[in-house]
Amino acid sequence: MASSCRRPEHMAPPDVVSYYLSVDSSRMIEIQTQMSERAVELLNLPEGQPCFLLDVGCGSGLSGDYLSEEGHYWVGIDISPAMLDVALDREVEGDLVLGDMGHGMPFRAGTFDGCISISALQWLCNADKKSHSPPKRLFTFFSTLYSSLARGSRAVFQLYPENSEQLELITTQAMKAGFSGGMVVDYPNSSKAKKFFLCLFAGMTGVLPKVRRDVCLPCRFKNMKGKSVKKGRDWILEKKERRRRQGREVRADTKYTGRQRRPHF
């Protein structure tokens, strides 16, 4: 468990501090993409079938970018207007909602085929106001999320728990709201690579996925799924075609689309 002395949730409320922690460096984007990829893997979605997913604590839309690349449709909810403004400036493909997850999910029953959340859930364990009760806010969130998910779907949360008591609090409220499931801890023997994923099942009893135990060094040039290299011509053409199917206005393709530009000096 990480030490609490530098934990962001102890610095300021999430709508204040999240914007200042949102530096989209190449390393940050890489880490966010890796965790999003793992979360989607744990959702165990039907192969080759577009799904409608919820991204809780979507921030600037980095996880949403991965969902779009996988061919899924998504809605992101976040408490920070500044972060959602960044997502709008980045022209993410999902729909965005401003909201506090501690107040519950404002969606109709059975709306989503799954839910992911990266580095957001632990914020509900922190009381930023006198009126905030972490157990009540967690239960409100989980109970309304349970309602908004289709039966038989999953919700996967990557989180940074402060201690074992916080893990117990989170899982207890999730089970009280109707979920089954538990914690999947990847690379449990590595202090740096260890990642916690809360994998929840809605309306069914499932078997928790296997954990990852071998730490793999990141390969910046890999394309293991045979997909187009990000920011290359094929990737840009695929993204433009997805936007056309969504009815958005997109510039026409030319011989210059995705072409590498020479440096100005």
Secondary structure, DSSP 4 states (H G I P E B T S, - for coil): ---GGG-GGGTS-HHHHHHHT----HHHHHHHHHHHHHHHHHHTPPTT---EEEEET-TTSHHHHHHHHTT-EEEEEES-HHHHHHHHHTT-SSEEEE--GGG-----TT-EEEEEEES-GGGGGS--STT--HHHHHHHHHHHHHHHEEEEEEEEEEE--SSHHHHHHHHHHHHHTT-EEEEEEESTT-TTT-EEEEEEESSS--PPPPPP-SPPPP-TT--TT-PPPTTSHHHHHHHHHHHHHTT---PPP-TTTTPPPPP--
